[in-house]
Amino acid sequence: EGLLKACKKKMVFYEKFIKHRTSENEDNYKKYKNKLSTAIRIRKKQYYDEILDKNRNDTRRTWKILNNIIQKRMTTLEWPNYFLNSSNHKVNDLINIVEEFNKFFVSVGPSLANEIAVPPDADTFNNLINSNINSMFLHEISETDVVNTVRKFKNKKSTDINEIDM
């Protein structure tokens, strides 16, 4: 109700501005129009917050509300009659359009990579890898290897914390 009264008041300011085109009337109209737009925006946000909160457990209803907010309509897409290829020639045939799109997406990566300037003093990948002479490599060990090694141990009377012979 308050917004309706405010809209009517805005129309009064507008009519006054149209009848008597003064900078004062124009300023009054624009200021009121901007305040009203802000108030409508705030009230709209409050309304959708309330309605979404009320329907937060109903995903189908929530999606209907969200689609209404963004004004998503089920419309058919209309494609242009032609596309321009890389040499600015018109391509009308569907198969040729598909091939031109494929050419573009296959070549876009390498062409962008070629545009990247590499400084002459840049390290190559191999130069960035530090070799460590103190490193070691262990071959893969199977369960059988472990069992055979354990069987070679001498029998002792001492046990570990789990009472297993060492």
N, C-alpha and C positions, 0 to 999 in steps of 0.2 A: 504494500500500500504506500509506504514511504517513497519507494522508487517510482511508482506511478505518478505521485504528486510532483516528484523532482523532475520527471520527464515532461510533465505539463508545464512546469516552471521554466524548463529549458526552452520549450517552444515559445513561451511568452518572451523570453530574452531574444530568441531568434527573430520573431515577428517584429519586435521593437527595433532590432538591428536592421532588418530589411526595409522597414518603413523610414527609419531615420539613420542613414548610414554615417554614423560618427565613429571615431576611433574609440570613444568611451563605451558606446553600445557594443562595438565589436569586441573590446576587451572583456566586458561583462559577460557576453555570450560565450566567448572562448574559455574563460576561467570556469564558468559554471558547467560548460560542456565537459571540460577535462575533469573536474571534480566528480561529476556524475558518472563519467566513464570509469574512473577509479573505483567509485562506490559499487557500480554494477559488476566490475571485475572481482572485487572482494566478495560481494554477495554470491556471485556465481561460484567462486572457489569454495565458499562455505557450504553452498547447496550441494555441490558434488562431493565434498568431504563427508557431509552428513549422509548422503544417499549411498556412497561407497562403504561407509562405516556400517550402515544398517544392513547392507548386503554382503558383508565381508566373508560370510560362510557359504555363499552361493556363487561359485565361480562363473557359471553360465550367465547369471544376471550381471555380475561384475563386468564381464566382457561386453555385454550389450551396452552397459553404461559407458564403458571406456570407448567403444566404437562410436557411440553417440557423441561423446565429447570431441573426439578427433574428426568427427563427421566422415567416417569411413563409409563409403557407399559401394555397393556391389555394382560396378560399372565395367563394361567391356573396354579394354584398352584398344586404342586406335593407333596403329603403327604408321609411320610416314610411308609414302609411296616408294621412296627410294632412300638409299644411304650413299654417302660420299666415301670412296675408298681413300687410301693414303695418297694417291695422286690426283685427288679431287675429281674423279670421274663418277658419274651416277651409276649405281648398281641397283637394278630393279628385281632381278631374278632371285628367288629365295635361296637357291643353292649357292649362287655366287655371293650373296650376302653372308651366308654362313661361312663360306670359305674365306671371305675378307675378314670376318671377325676372328676366325681361327688364326689367320696370318698375323693379325694385330696382336692377339694375346700370346702367341708363340714367340713373337719377336720383341715384345715390349721389355721383357727382363734383360736380355742381352744388350738391347740398344740403350737402356738406362744404365747398365753396368759399364758400357763403353764411354758414357758421358762422365763417369766419375774419374776425376784426375788423380793419378797416383804420383806422389812426389818421387823424384829420382833417388832420394836417399832412404826410401821406405824399405824396411826389412822384409825379406821374404819369409814365408811360413817356416821353412827349415831353420832359418837364422834365429827365429824366436824360440825354438825348442832348445832347452838347455840339456846337454848330455851330461850324465853324472857317472863318472868311472867307479864310484863306490856303490853303485846300485847292484841289485842281484835279481835273478830270475829263478823262479821255482817251477819245475815241471809239474804237470797235473798228477795227482796221486789218487789211486783207486782204493776202494774199501779192502780189496784183496791184498794190496801192498801193505796196508796198515796191519791187517791180521797176520800176515806172514812175518812182519817185523816184530810184532808183539810176541809171537810164538818163539822167536829166537832169544828172547830175554831169559836170563837165568832165574830160577825160582829162589825167592828170598822170603824170610819170615816177617819182614816189616810190611805194614799195610798203610794205605792212605786214609784220609778222613772218612771214606765210605767203606772201610774195611776190605778193600781190594788189595790183593798182593801186588807189591811193587816189583 
